[in-house]
Amino acid sequence: MSKVEIKHLKTEGHEVVFGRHSLAEMAELFSEDLYRDVKVFILVDENTLSSCLPAMISKIPGLEEAEVIEVGAGEETKNVEIVSRVWEVLTELGADRSSVLINLGGGVVTDFGGFVAGTFKRGIRFFNIPTSLLAMVDASIGGKTGINHSGLKNEIGLFNNPKSVYVDPEFLETLPRNHLLSGFAEMIKHALIFSPGYWKELLEVSLLDLYSLDDSIYRSIEIKNEIVSSDPFEMGRRKILNFGHTIGHALEAYSHESDTKTLLHGEAIAIGMVCESYISHKLTGLSAEQLKEISSFIFSLFSKVNLEGYTFHRLIELMRHDKKNRDERMNFTLLTEIGDAVFEVDTQADMVIDSLNYYQRWVG
């Protein structure tokens, strides 16, 4: 992809504008009369306030007078108490139903901000500017918003599409490597559930050359859009996007409630993909060769996490509360082969524990 090329992807509910000069189009939008007398608010966290907001304002000078609302960074922000505070700030600053919220940040900010926008005065318009790789390839498509509740990830939420999403890969230059890897985990997932060709491409990608990621980022956005467009409200096929997430979400939640190392979303999903690939080998026909290929690639990128500090029975309990389940059964998305997935596979607790032990025993 050319460094100056801008691509437009139409989705079911909004448009994704992709490219290293995509914010120029947003600047044109906010210079129009339609937004001239509208109150605009920019939601940031403590990281994007300093590392991304100045760059955004320099590219969209029409937002210089916008009110900035700052929240804390990290999953701890995604709770109803912080949501309530932001509602109060919007009210105090005179927000009305014609107001606009711009979410500038990673997946936490876009999840949280979309939920705030969807619930304040029964819904106000919002735009997403994802600044992390995870948000670019995951949160930019699909309209899922939400907050955490009772230790469960995204337990409260709604489908709520932004007006548009502007994906500018230049923001990736502000990210440390572990956050790049966190987003790359979702790209690996897209390949594993959808495209063996894309999987082969990702095996050759270098995270040291951010420009080389542009085409892969856009390919992931395309894949997610194709899946979501066929099933906007996750009644069927969209559930394949949950690969790695049943175990991954439980690990992520447990790391936040315990004294273990707190896991980034993608770090937890990487573990989840190794474990769920093992279950796929046992239940849905994934070959031993492909199981080894997947495991080897993920372990080549992500440091192994010692699971000895994790209580497997607590992880099972968290999985049983996963919102994807029905009738207290644990429903997994699994692979039949690289590039093909099946969903709602009933999986027993002993098989899950076997998969966690497989991860723990891995020596390469």
KOLLOSE-140454 format. One line per field, with one value per residue (C-alpha): residue number from 1; residue in three letters; chain; x negated, y, z negated. Coordinates in pm, whole numbers, plus 50000, padded with zeros to 5 digits. Example, Ala and Ser with C-alpha at 12.3 -4.5 7.8 and 13.67 -1.06 7.14 Angstrom:
<lonus>
kolfi: (1,2)
torse: (ala,ser)
dolo: (A,A)
px: (48770,48633)
py: (49550,49894)
pz: (49220,49286)
</lonus>
This chain:
<lonus>
kolfi: (1,2,3,4,5,6,7,8,9,10,11,12,13,14,15,16,17,18,19,20,21,22,23,24,25,26,27,28,29,30,31,32,33,34,35,36,37,38,39,40,41,42,43,44,45,46,47,48,49,50,51,52,53,54,55,56,57,58,59,60,61,62,63,64,65,66,67,68,69,70,71,72,73,74,75,76,77,78,79,80,81,82,83,84,85,86,87,88,89,90,91,92,93,94,95,96,97,98,99,100,101,102,103,104,105,106,107,108,109,110,111,112,113,114,115,116,117,118,119,120,121,122,123,124,125,126,127,128,129,130,131,132,133,134,135,136,137,138,139,140,141,142,143,144,145,146,147,148,149,150,151,152,153,154,155,156,157,158,159,160,161,162,163,164,165,166,167,168,169,170,171,172,173,174,175,176,177,178,179,180,181,182,183,184,185,186,187,188,189,190,191,192,193,194,195,196,197,198,199,200,201,202,203,204,205,206,207,208,209,210,211,212,213,214,215,216,217,218,219,220,221,222,223,224,225,226,227,228,229,230,231,232,233,234,235,236,237,238,239,240,241,242,243,244,245,246,247,248,249,250,251,252,253,254,255,256,257,258,259,260,261,262,263,264,265,266,267,268,269,270,271,272,273,274,275,276,277,278,279,280,281,282,283,284,285,286,287,288,289,290,291,292,293,294,295,296,297,298,299,300,301,302,303,304,305,306,307,308,309,310,311,312,313,314,315,316,317,318,319,320,321,322,323,324,325,326,327,328,329,330,331,332,333,334,335,336,337,338,339,340,341,342,343,344,345,346,347,348,349,350,351,352,353,354,355,356,357,358,359,360,361,362,363,364)
torse: (met,ser,lys,val,glu,ile,lys,his,leu,lys,thr,glu,gly,his,glu,val,val,phe,gly,arg,his,ser,leu,ala,glu,met,ala,glu,leu,phe,ser,glu,asp,leu,tyr,arg,asp,val,lys,val,phe,ile,leu,val,asp,glu,asn,thr,leu,ser,ser,cys,leu,pro,ala,met,ile,ser,lys,ile,pro,gly,leu,glu,glu,ala,glu,val,ile,glu,val,gly,ala,gly,glu,glu,thr,lys,asn,val,glu,ile,val,ser,arg,val,trp,glu,val,leu,thr,glu,leu,gly,ala,asp,arg,ser,ser,val,leu,ile,asn,leu,gly,gly,gly,val,val,thr,asp,phe,gly,gly,phe,val,ala,gly,thr,phe,lys,arg,gly,ile,arg,phe,phe,asn,ile,pro,thr,ser,leu,leu,ala,met,val,asp,ala,ser,ile,gly,gly,lys,thr,gly,ile,asn,his,ser,gly,leu,lys,asn,glu,ile,gly,leu,phe,asn,asn,pro,lys,ser,val,tyr,val,asp,pro,glu,phe,leu,glu,thr,leu,pro,arg,asn,his,leu,leu,ser,gly,phe,ala,glu,met,ile,lys,his,ala,leu,ile,phe,ser,pro,gly,tyr,trp,lys,glu,leu,leu,glu,val,ser,leu,leu,asp,leu,tyr,ser,leu,asp,asp,ser,ile,tyr,arg,ser,ile,glu,ile,lys,asn,glu,ile,val,ser,ser,asp,pro,phe,glu,met,gly,arg,arg,lys,ile,leu,asn,phe,gly,his,thr,ile,gly,his,ala,leu,glu,ala,tyr,ser,his,glu,ser,asp,thr,lys,thr,leu,leu,his,gly,glu,ala,ile,ala,ile,gly,met,val,cys,glu,ser,tyr,ile,ser,his,lys,leu,thr,gly,leu,ser,ala,glu,gln,leu,lys,glu,ile,ser,ser,phe,ile,phe,ser,leu,phe,ser,lys,val,asn,leu,glu,gly,tyr,thr,phe,his,arg,leu,ile,glu,leu,met,arg,his,asp,lys,lys,asn,arg,asp,glu,arg,met,asn,phe,thr,leu,leu,thr,glu,ile,gly,asp,ala,val,phe,glu,val,asp,thr,gln,ala,asp,met,val,ile,asp,ser,leu,asn,tyr,tyr,gln,arg,trp,val,gly)
dolo: (A,A,A,A,A,A,A,A,A,A,A,A,A,A,A,A,A,A,A,A,A,A,A,A,A,A,A,A,A,A,A,A,A,A,A,A,A,A,A,A,A,A,A,A,A,A,A,A,A,A,A,A,A,A,A,A,A,A,A,A,A,A,A,A,A,A,A,A,A,A,A,A,A,A,A,A,A,A,A,A,A,A,A,A,A,A,A,A,A,A,A,A,A,A,A,A,A,A,A,A,A,A,A,A,A,A,A,A,A,A,A,A,A,A,A,A,A,A,A,A,A,A,A,A,A,A,A,A,A,A,A,A,A,A,A,A,A,A,A,A,A,A,A,A,A,A,A,A,A,A,A,A,A,A,A,A,A,A,A,A,A,A,A,A,A,A,A,A,A,A,A,A,A,A,A,A,A,A,A,A,A,A,A,A,A,A,A,A,A,A,A,A,A,A,A,A,A,A,A,A,A,A,A,A,A,A,A,A,A,A,A,A,A,A,A,A,A,A,A,A,A,A,A,A,A,A,A,A,A,A,A,A,A,A,A,A,A,A,A,A,A,A,A,A,A,A,A,A,A,A,A,A,A,A,A,A,A,A,A,A,A,A,A,A,A,A,A,A,A,A,A,A,A,A,A,A,A,A,A,A,A,A,A,A,A,A,A,A,A,A,A,A,A,A,A,A,A,A,A,A,A,A,A,A,A,A,A,A,A,A,A,A,A,A,A,A,A,A,A,A,A,A,A,A,A,A,A,A,A,A,A,A,A,A,A,A,A,A,A,A,A,A,A,A,A,A,A,A,A,A,A,A,A,A,A,A,A,A,A,A,A,A,A,A)
px: (50000,49870,49774,50017,50302,50636,50886,51256,51429,51807,51943,52297,52318,52034,51732,51368,51124,50778,50441,50160,50340,50691,50732,50719,51061,51187,51052,51259,51568,51533,51480,51829,52132,52292,52054,51996,52233,52214,52051,51762,51600,51280,51241,50881,50694,50385,50161,50332,50373,49999,49890,50177,50402,50148,50091,50464,50530,50247,50415,50770,50737,51117,51110,50887,51186,51330,51371,51129,51243,50969,51012,50757,50575,50646,50931,50999,51158,51433,51679,52012,51868,51636,51915,52134,51862,51827,52206,52189,51906,52097,52401,52198,52035,52368,52374,52705,52841,52672,52329,52046,51798,51463,51292,50915,50741,50710,50974,51060,51134,51335,51532,51597,51661,51902,52098,52105,52223,52487,52643,52610,52945,53043,52753,52528,52308,51951,51637,51351,50984,50808,50450,50346,50303,50563,50824,50742,50796,51063,51261,51281,51536,51848,52016,51957,51927,51923,51790,51681,51901,51861,51519,51653,51521,51768,52059,52266,52286,52467,52420,52361,52188,51981,52045,51701,51369,51041,50748,50411,50122,49888,50026,49856,49524,49635,49679,49435,49368,49595,49892,49806,49799,50132,50292,50100,50268,50604,50451,50328,50681,50825,50589,50655,51033,51058,50760,50468,50312,50320,50171,49872,49833,49830,49556,49330,49437,49179,49306,48983,49103,49432,49485,49483,49784,50017,50140,50185,50381,50615,50651,50755,51011,51148,51174,51354,51587,51679,51759,51953,52148,52281,52399,52416,52568,52365,52645,52428,52116,51980,51912,51601,51437,51444,51161,50905,51136,51320,51000,50832,51100,51094,50716,50737,51009,50825,50504,50691,50851,50546,50182,50057,49902,50172,50217,50287,50586,50375,50136,50430,50578,50242,50253,50617,50537,50268,50506,50803,50591,50507,50880,50938,50688,50875,51233,51262,50986,50706,50397,50104,49880,50095,50129,49750,49723,49968,49811,49456,49544,49727,49451,49193,49364,49509,49319,49452,49668,49630,49980,49888,50024,50361,50639,50776,51108,51154,51076,51343,51590,51515,51559,51897,52011,51897,52185,52140,52261,52609,52759,52431,52248,51910,51936,51606,51507,51254,51049,51091,50779,50589,50834,51155,51346,51662,51855,52062,51864,51964,51640,51595,51394,51141,51057,51001,50768,50579,50531,50394,50151,50051,49962,49776,49571,49470,49095,49081)
py: (50000,50344,50559,50831,50609,50640,50356,50362,50053,50052,49845,49766,50066,50305,50377,50304,50556,50399,50556,50771,51088,50978,51251,51508,51383,51419,51775,51851,51703,51919,52232,52195,52390,52068,52070,52443,52501,52154,52086,51843,51638,51432,51132,51036,50837,50954,50807,50941,51281,51336,51110,51136,51437,51704,51518,51485,51854,51952,51752,51863,52229,52261,52064,52309,52433,52089,51989,51714,51448,51233,50890,50652,50405,50032,49789,49926,50230,50021,50025,50188,50431,50591,50589,50779,51040,51096,51134,51397,51584,51584,51726,51992,52099,52139,51835,51777,51526,51708,51681,51467,51249,51160,50859,50889,50583,50209,49942,50051,50408,50304,50036,50272,50581,50401,50284,50635,50780,50513,50571,50948,51114,50789,50824,51090,51070,50951,50889,50652,50726,50407,50465,50108,49815,49622,49893,49936,49571,49483,49774,49964,49716,49564,49821,49635,49864,49777,49792,49528,49424,49187,49080,48981,49143,49346,49205,49524,49678,49737,49733,50096,50200,50518,50764,50681,50532,50695,50454,50629,50381,50668,50645,50303,50483,50579,50215,49996,49649,49464,49672,49610,49238,49264,49388,49142,48859,48962,48966,48611,48517,48664,48450,48132,48152,48284,48274,48030,48270,48555,48320,48258,48634,48699,48440,48678,49012,49215,49421,49621,49783,49955,50062,49695,49641,49871,49612,49350,49590,49669,49299,49227,49508,49361,49012,49132,49344,49050,48833,49103,49209,48856,48848,49197,49089,48771,48521,48275,48309,48614,48383,48254,48582,48441,48197,48222,48440,48197,48096,48429,48643,48423,48456,48832,48871,48651,48848,49164,49015,48831,48895,48745,48951,49163,49050,49276,49163,49028,48851,48664,48588,48449,48198,48131,48056,47804,47631,47638,47508,47213,47159,47189,46910,46692,46775,46921,46767,47024,46826,46773,46945,47258,47260,47263,47532,47760,47700,47754,48083,48224,48121,48280,48616,48604,48526,48222,48304,48084,47956,47797,48102,48061,47863,47651,47600,47978,48007,47748,47943,48261,48071,47939,48300,48392,48565,48334,48034,47887,47663,47683,47488,47617,47691,47726,47844,47593,47528,47242,47361,47686,47921,47748,47763,47622,47771,47660,47344,47211,47162,46996,47140,46855,46926,47294,47199,46963,47253,47480,47203,47173,47543,47509,47212,47367,47356,47416)
pz: (50000,50087,49792,49910,50029,49850,49866,49785,49656,49634,49346,49236,49006,49083,49299,49221,49367,49374,49447,49319,49426,49334,49072,49352,49457,49102,49100,49409,49243,48932,49138,49288,49167,49040,48741,48704,48408,48258,47922,47979,47704,47731,47501,47424,47163,46982,47253,47563,47398,47425,47710,47961,47894,48007,48335,48393,48326,48561,48838,48752,48647,48639,48313,48122,47921,47846,47481,47376,47129,46978,46819,46675,46897,46885,46835,46485,46654,46810,46523,46451,46194,46452,46710,46464,46407,46781,46814,46539,46714,47043,46865,46683,47010,47184,47410,47587,47837,48127,47962,48096,47906,48063,47905,47941,47804,47794,47749,47395,47504,47811,47620,47330,47541,47772,47469,47323,47656,47700,47360,47302,47383,47561,47798,47948,48257,48216,48419,48342,48401,48289,48180,48093,48328,48129,48177,48545,48638,48382,48237,48568,48706,48562,48340,48014,47713,47348,46996,46747,46455,46159,46283,46625,46942,47152,46950,47003,47348,47672,48047,48142,48462,48491,48773,48910,48805,48910,48901,48926,48882,48789,48434,48400,48359,48008,47897,47704,47845,47602,47715,48080,48005,47827,48148,48363,48169,48313,48662,48606,48504,48825,49029,48833,48861,49216,49449,49483,49733,49483,49222,49450,49498,49123,49076,49271,49120,48928,48637,48660,48984,48906,49268,49369,49141,49336,49584,49312,49092,49378,49461,49102,49116,49441,49289,48980,49192,49415,49112,48926,49236,49274,48910,48751,48419,48363,48412,48603,48818,48635,48341,48518,48409,48054,48127,47846,47642,47414,47238,47316,47152,46842,46815,46867,46602,46352,46400,46299,45988,45854,45769,46096,46377,46538,46897,47191,47397,47681,47445,47294,47637,47754,47468,47546,47911,47816,47574,47806,48092,47868,47802,48178,48233,47985,48089,48439,48645,48644,48743,48509,48765,48774,48395,48371,48640,48457,48117,48245,48414,48113,47872,48106,48049,47699,47382,47203,46902,46596,46525,46193,46013,46183,46019,46301,46127,46100,46471,46546,46332,46531,46857,46746,46702,47054,47233,47536,47335,47313,47046,46846,47118,47235,47606,47789,48134,48266,48580,48824,49004,49045,49217,49113,48785,48631,48342,48044,47977,47635,47441,47103,46815,46813,47178,47096,46811,47045,47286,47011,46918,47285,47285,46954,47077,47410,47468,47847)
</lonus>
